[in-house]
Amino acid sequence: MEKTVHFADATGMLTNIWLLVAIPLVSSAVLFLLGKRADKWGHWLGVASVAASFVLGVIFFFQLKGLDEGARSAQVKLFEFIPVGGLKIDFGLLFDPLAAVFVLLITGVGSLIHLYATGYMAHDPGRRRFFAFFNLFVAAMLLLVLGNNYVMLYFGWEGVGLASYLLISFFFDKPSAATAGKKAFLMNRVGDAGFAIALFLMFQQLGTVNYEGVFNGVTGLSKTVVLMMGLLLLIGACGKSGQFPLQAWLPDAMEGPTPVSALIHAATMVTAGVYLIARSNAVFSANATLQTVVVSVGALTLLIGCVIGCAKDDIKRVLAYSTVSQIGYMFLGVGLGGAAYALAIIHLLAHGFFKAGMFLGAGSVMHGMQDQVDIRRFGGLWKYMKITWATFGLGYLAIIGIPPLSGFFSKDPIIESAFNRPGWTGWLFGGAALLGAGLTAFYMTRLFVLTFHGPKRWTDGQHPHESPAVMTIPLILLAVGSVAAGWLMSTSVVDWLKPVLGGEEVHEVEKMPAWVVTTLVLAVVVLGGGLAYALFRKGTALEEEPAGPVVTAARNNLYADTFNELVFELPGKYLTRALVYFDNKGVDGLVNGLAAMVGGGSGRLRRTQTGFVRTYALSMLGGALLVVAALMAVTLG
């Protein structure tokens, strides 16, 4: 039986959900407008605004939880936004179980990252500007997940793109940072174009872009239209979440300050694509081919991220490719559909804790090592940075899926669901996810061992030390989440999200029991981790050595940038040059030629006007003779 979607209007305190977006947005505006007058206290305003949104989010969450399961939605229509012909769009917000989960993640983890940033950016002259950008980013992300229609989602989507550009290129005087920001902005525009066309298609086919209208009307569309709509949405999701083939911008985002990396890679921007697909589950569940495409993108991307992560020596870039891989697991989950939608969200939440903790841990290492990022130049840091070592270690164990940490409860069920997908594709996608688990254990163990263990490999003048409390307290809190979040969420989140995402199983026969999958995953994790420990426990070469084709390709990001340059950038440049040449020589040449012809002709004609009466009389006589001759010819003929 088809499910009818309906969102109830908000009542009571829930009518104030607009404050979740307004508070960080107003804080950002204040920091921008006051300028240097807010330099001494502006960073604390930035922290307080996100923390206030988190407190409100918790209050609204419990109010929503108090409603009946079938009535857990609160919709607020603030004003009529676009009333044009048949297009009626309200500026409205929606607070339901899915939005509530994202609000708590964004504001909760975001608050800790903001607090950490007060210490990390303490000596940066642009700290006030940084927190203005940071608050703008959070406000845009909250609008993205709270919008009650696709246009509101798109507004937040573009706001996140703008804020990410400002944050990635924060150190704009560095050419690499400016280039990275521009690269992220341009590659996201590709995905955004797909999203925008999907909106046009929705309105053309359904006459609405409201969630209710789209979800209730999609079952009446042809499979081809649903496929096109879903693929366009998927292009947008791939752009924001750094999935194949639009993943190349995400590792370069490391040029921004480390808190930016944590916010983008853990709790906000890269999760936007997962949110879009989960929110649009009615569209993706209506076409089996579409789901297969999503699963394929996720499986391929998780392997790409793992392979490249094995060859990187920059601590932040290893974590960046880890994010590419882990988001691939989430895409795999949402592509499987059914109960796996909720599994993907559980992994997203767990990832928010352990990846934010590891990115901030990487920043703590850089803080104690004078901004060194090369893991080949670390070693033995656990003796000097015990809190960072312990918290980073818990995040490392969580991401590779060691029980009972969060990754074990969030990633293993996705792998199990992949194996149990109907048909032979279940073995293919399950095998890819299992291989990814082993590779994740390998490159994360390599990262952890080279950074914190083995012999010292520091450059001269290094004096490693622990970070101040304002940086280590967020690390400790995130580490607690890395340990406990998976178990707590696995017992409650599936039921919580069922009204929005559904919870039915998608496979008919269990091809591989859960205990078998768990055993296999733990075996490959131990194998990958053990191999990495054996290879790198005594350190590694301090310079890059000649390597085989696979390692060379991984060091070069599997030639993704080269592919983009050859297939898109160079043809684009040549096309632009050809169009400029055609414009200059063709269009402008035609216009200029006509102008020259008229000018030259008028100049020649002007010379016939001599000013002498006898010349004009002779001309008149000649004309008269021609007229007479013509009349005689007609008469005689």
N, C-alpha and C positions, 0 to 999 in steps of 0.2 A: 504494500500500500504506500502511495506517495505521501511524503510528509509535507505539510503546509507550514511555512515559516512565518512567524509573526513576532514582532518585538513590541512589548508593552511600553506605554509612556511612563516616565519616571514619577515617583511619588516620594514625599518625605525628603530626607537628606539627600537622596540620590538625584534630586533635581539640581544639585550643586556639583555634579561631576565635571562641569566646565572649569572649575577651579583647578583641577589636576593639570590642565594645559595652561591656564592663565597665570598661575603663580610663577613657574620658571620663565614664561614668556615675558611677564612684566619685569622680573628680575634682570633678564637679559637686556631689556630696553633701558632700564635704569642704569646699568653698567655702561651701556653704550653712550647714553645721553650725558651722564655726569662726567665722563672722561676721567682725567687724572685726579679729580676731586674724590674719586672712589678708590684710588689705588691702595689706601691703607686698610680698608675694610671690605672692599668689593668681593674678594674671594670668599669671605664668610657669608655674605649675602647669597652668593651662588650656592654654597653648600646648604644653607638654611632653606632656600627655596625648594630644592629637590627633596630634602628631608621632609619638608612640610607636605609636599605632594605624596611622599611615601606614607606618612601618617594618615592623610586623607584616604589614600588608596586602601590602607588596612581597614579603616572605618567603613568605607563603602563596600569592601569585600565581605565583611561580616554582615552588613545589612543585606547584601545580595544573597548571602548564604542562608539568611533567615527566611527567605521566600520559598514557596513551594518549588519543587524541582522543575516543573513545567512552566513556571512563571519567572524564572531567573533572567530577566532582561530589563534594562531601564533605558529608555530612549528620551533624550532631551532635544527639542527643536528650538534653537535659539532665535533664528530669523530666516525669512525667505531669502535665499542666496541668488539663484538664477531662475527667474520666471520668464522664459523665452518660448513663445509658441507652445508646443507640446512638451517642452522640457521644463520640468518643475523640480528644482533641487533646493532642499533646505540645508542651512548650515546647522547640522545636528550631530549629536554624539550618542554613542551606544555603549552601555556598560553591561556586558554579559559575561558568562564564565570564561570565555576565551580572552576577551579584552581584560578582564580582571587579572588573569594570570600574567599577561604581558605588562600591565601597569605595575604590578608588584615587582616583577623582574627589573624593569627599566628604572623605577625609582629606588628600589632597594639596593641593587648592585650599583646603580648610578650614584647613590648617596655615598657609598663607601669609596667609589672611585674619585668623587669630588673631594672627599675628605683627604684621601691620599694625595691628590693633586696640590692641596695647599702646602704640603711639605715638599713635594717634588718640584713645584714651580716657585718655591719661596724666593729664589734669587733672580728670577726672570723679570726683566723690566716690563714685559707685556702681560703680566699675570692677570690684571683686571680685564684686559681684552680677551685673554684666554677663557676666563670664566664666563664672559658674555657669550662667546661662541659656544661654550659647553652647555650653558642654560638654553640657548637657542636650539641646540641639537636635541636635548631632552624634550623640550616643548614640541618640536616637530615630530619626534618619534611617538610621543603620547597622542598627538592629533592623528597620526597614522593609524594607531591601533584602536582609537576611540571613535573615529568617524563612523557615521551610520549609513554611509553610502560610498560608492567608489570614487566620487569626486572629492569628498573629504579625505578619503584615504590617499588620493593622488596629491592633494595639497600637502599633506604631511610627508608623503613620499618625496616630493620636490624640495620641501624644506630640509629634510634629512640630507638630500644630495648637496644642497647649498652649504649647510653647516659642516658636512664632512669635508668639502673642498676647503673651507676656511680653516679647519682644524688640521687637516693633513699638510697643508701648505703654510702652517703657522709660522715656521721659520722661513719666511718667503725670501730672505736674503740668501738662502742656500739654493743654488740651482737645482739640486736633486729634489729638494722639498717642493719647490715651485712646479717642477716637472711632474712629480708624483701627484700633486693636487690636481693638475690639469688632466693627467691621465685618468684619474678616478672620475673626474667630472665628465669627460668625454665618453668613456666607456659606459658610464651610467646613463648617459643620454641615449645610447643605443637601446638599452633595456627600457628606458622611459618611453621611447617612441613606440615600442611594442605595446606597452601598457596603455598609452593614449589611444592607439588604434583599436584596442580591445574595448575601450569605453565607447568609441564611436559605433563599433559593431553592436554592442549591447543596446544602445539607444535605437539604432536602425532596425534591429530585429525585435526588440521587446518594448521600445518606447520608454524605457526607464533605466537609470543606473543605481536605483535604490536596492539594497540587499534583498529586501522582501520580494520586490518585483522580479529581480534577476533569478533568485533561487527558486521561486515558485513557477517562473515561466520557462526555465531552461529545459525542462522535460518535454516541452512541446516543440522544441527546435529540432532540426535535422541533425544527424550525427556529424555531417560535414561542418555545419555552422558551429556546433559545440567544440569540435576539434580545433577549428581556426581560433575561436575565442580563447580556448584553453592554452593553445600554443603562444598566442600573443601575451597572455598573462604570464606564461612561463618565461618568456623572453625578459619581461620586466623583473620577475623574481630572480632570474639568473644574474642580471646586472647588479641588483642590490646585494645579493648574497654571495657574489663571487663564485658562481658555478660555471662549468664549461658551457659555452666557449668564451665567457666574459669574466674569467677568473684572474686575468693578468694584473688588474689594478690593485687587488687586495694586498698582496705582499708589499708592494711599493708604498702602501699607506703607512708603513712603519717609519716613514720619514717624519711623521708628526711626533709630538711628545708622547712618552709611554702611556700616560693616562688616556690619551686619545686612542691608542691601539687597544687598550683594555675595553674602552667604552664601545668602539666600533666592532671589535672582534668578538666580544663576549655577550653583551646584553642588549645591543640596539640594532645598528644598521644591518649587519649580516643576517639577523634574524627576521628582517622585514620580508624577505622573499618567502621564508617558511610560513610566516603569518599570512601572507597574501594567498598562498595555496591552501592553507588550512581554512581560512575564512571563506574561500571559494570552493569548498569541498563539494558543494552541490554540482558545480560545473565539472570538476575533474572526475567525480564519481559517475558522471553520466556518460562517459566515453572510455572504454577499456584501452583503446589505442593511446589515448592521451595519458592515462596512468602509466602505461608501459614506457612512454617517452620520458616522463618524470623520473621513473625508477632508473631508467638507463642513464639519464643525466647525473643522478645522484651517485650511482655505482661507479661511473667513469670518473667523476670528479673526486670521489673519496680516494680512488687509487692514484690519481694524478697528484693530489696533495701529499699522500704518503710517500710516493716515490721521490718527489722533489725534496720533501722534508728530510729525507735520509742523507742528502748531499749538501745541505746548507750549513754554514759555519757561524752565521749571524744569529744570536740567540732569539732576537725578535722575529726574524724571518722564518726560523724553524717553527715558532709558535704560530706565525701567520699561515704557513702552509698546513699546519695542524688544524687551524680554523677552517680552511678550505675543505679539508678532509672530513671534519666533524659535521659541517653543514651538509656535506654530501650524504652522510648517514641520515640526517634529518629529511633531506629530499627523498632519499630512499624510503623512509617511513611514510611520508605523506603521499608518495606515489603508490604505495601498497594499498592505501585506503583502509576503510573499516576501522578496526581497533588500532591499527598502526598509526592513524592520525594522532591519537593521544600519545602513543609511544614516542613519536617524533617530538611532540611538545615537551614531554618529560625529559628527553635527551637535551632539548634546547635549554630547559631550565637548569639541568645539572651542568651543562656546558657553561652556562652563564656564571656559575660559581667557580668551577675549577679553572676555566680559561682566564677569567678576570684575575683570579688569584695568581696564576702563573705569569701573566703579563705584568702585573704589579710587582711580582717577585723578580721578574727580569729587570724592571726599573730599579728595584732595590739593589740588585747586583750592579747595575750600571752606576747607580749613585755611589756605591762603595768602591767602584773600580774606575773612577774618573771617565765615565761614559764609554768604557770599553764594551764592545758587543761581540767580539770574536771569541767563541767558546774554546778555541785552540789556545787562547791566552789566559784561560782561567785555571781551574784545578785547585783542590784543597780548600775551597772557600767555606766549607761547612764549619770549620774551626772558628772562623771569624764572623760568620753571619748565621748564627744558629736558628734564629727565628725565621729568617728568610729560607734557610735550608729546610726546616721542618715543614713550613707551610707550602713551599714549592713542591716538596716531596709528596705531600698528601694530594696536591693537585695532579702530580705526575701519576701516582698510583690510581687516582680516580679516572683519569682519561684513558689509561690502558685497560681499565675494567677489572681491577683486583677487588674481590669481595672483602668486606661488605661496603666498599665505597660507592659513591653515586653512579659512576660510569658502569659498574656491574649491573645495576638495576635499570639503567636506561638504554645502554647500547646492545647488550645481549638479547633483549626481547625483539629489537629490530632485526638482528641477524636471524633469529629464529623465525620471525614472520617472513623474511625474505626466502629462507629455505622452503617454507610451507606454501609459497605462492604456487597456484595451480600450474601444471605443465612443466616442461623442461626448463623454462626461464627461472623457476625457483632455484634450481641447482646452480644456474649461472650467476644470478644476483646474490644468492646466499654465499656462493664461493668467493665472489668479489668482496663481499662484506667481511668474510672470515679472513681472507688474505689481508685486507686493510687492517684488521685487528692486530695481526702479527707484525705488519710493517709499522703500525703506530707504536707498538711496544719497542720495536727496534730503534726508531729515531728518537723517541722520547727518553729511552734509557741512555742512548748516546748523549743526548743533550744534558741529562741530569748528571751522569757520571763525569763528563768532561768539565762541567761547570763546578760541581761541588766536591768531587773526589779525585783521586789520583794525585800525581806530583804537581807541585806548583809550576806554572808556566807563565808567570806574570812578566810584563815588561818592566823596565827599571822605573823606580819612583812610585810604584803602586803600593798603597797602604789600605787594604780592604777593611771595611768596618760596617757594623750594623746600622741600619737606617733609624731615624728618630721614631718615637712612638706614634706620631701622627701618620706615619707610613706603615708601621708594623701592625697597628691595631686593625686596620682594614684587612691586612693579610691574614690575621688570625681568624677574623669573623668569616672571611671567604673560605678559609680552610675548614672551618666547622661545617659550612654548607657543602663543601666537597665531600665530606665524610657522610653526613646525615641526609642530605637532600634527596638522593636517589631512593633510599628505602622509604622515607616519609611520603614522597610523591607517588611512588609506584603503588602505594596502598590507597591513594585517595584521588589523584588527578584524573585517572581514567573515568571514574564515576562522575567527577565534577564536570568534565568536558563533554560527557555523553549527550546532553541536550543540544549542544552546538555541533559536535563532530560525529555523533553516533558512536556505537561501540560494537557493532556486529563483526564477527570474524569473517575474513574474506576467503579463507581456504576451506575446501570441503573435507579433505582428509589430511591428518597430521602426518606429513612425510618424515619428520624428524622430531622426536620428543624433546622437550625442553632440557632434560638432563644431559642428553647427548650433545646438543648444541653448546651447553655450558661447558661440558668437558672438552669439546673441540676448541672452543674459544680460549679457555684457560691454557690448553696445551700449546696453541700457537703463540699466545701471549708470553708464556714462559720461554718458549723456544726463541722468539724474537728478542725478548729482553735479555735472556742469557747469552745469546750470540753477541749482542751489542756490548754487554759487560765484559765478555771475554776479549773482544777486540779493542776496547777503549779504556779499560781499567787502568792502564799504565800511561794513558795520554794518547796523543795522535801527532802526526806530522804538523809542524808549525807553518808550513807552506803547502800550497796545493801541488800535488804530485800528478804526473800523467796517469790517466785512468782510461778504463774501457769506454765503449760507446754509450753504455747505459748511464754510467756515472757522469760522463761528460754532458750527456743530454739533460740529466737531472740538474747539474750545476747551471745549465743554461735554461732552466725553467721549462724543459721539454720543448724548447724552441717556440713557445707560445708567442713571445714578443716578435720573434723572427717571422712566424707565420702571419701575425697581424700586420706587420710591416709590408710583407710581400703581397698579401692578398687584399688588404684594405688600405693601408697607408700609402704605398707607392702608387697603386692605381688611382687613388683619390687625388694624389698630388698631380699625376699626369693628366687626369681628367680636368682638374682645376686649371692647370696650365693651358690645356687645349681650349677650355671655355674662355679663358682670358684672351688667348690668341684670337679665337673666333670673334670675341666681342670687340677686340681692338681692330683687327683686320677685316672682319666680316661686317658686323653691325655698324661699328663706328666708321669703317671704310666706306660702306654704302652711304651712310648719312653724310660723311665728309665729301664723298665723291659727288653726290647730288648737289651739295652746297657749292662745291667748286665749279660744277657744270653751270649752275644758275649764275654764279658770280662771273665766270668767264664769259658766258653768253651775254649777260647784261652789259659787260664791259665792251664787248665787240659791238653790240647793238647801239650802245651809247655813242660810239665813234661815228655812227651814221648821222648823228645830229650835229651838223657843222655850224648852224647859225646864219648861213648865207641864203638870201631870198632866191637867187638864181638856182641854187641846188634844189630847193624845195619845188620851184616852178618846173624844173626838169623832171623831178620825180612825179609831179602831178601829170605832166605831159606823157611820160612813159606809161603811167597807170591808165590814162585815158585811151591811149593807143591800144593797150592790151584789151580793154573792154570793147572797143570798136572791132578789133580783130576777132574776138570771141563771138560777137553778135553776127558778124559777116559769115563766120564759119557755120553758125547754126542756120542762118538764112539760106546759104548756098547748099548746105547739106540736106 
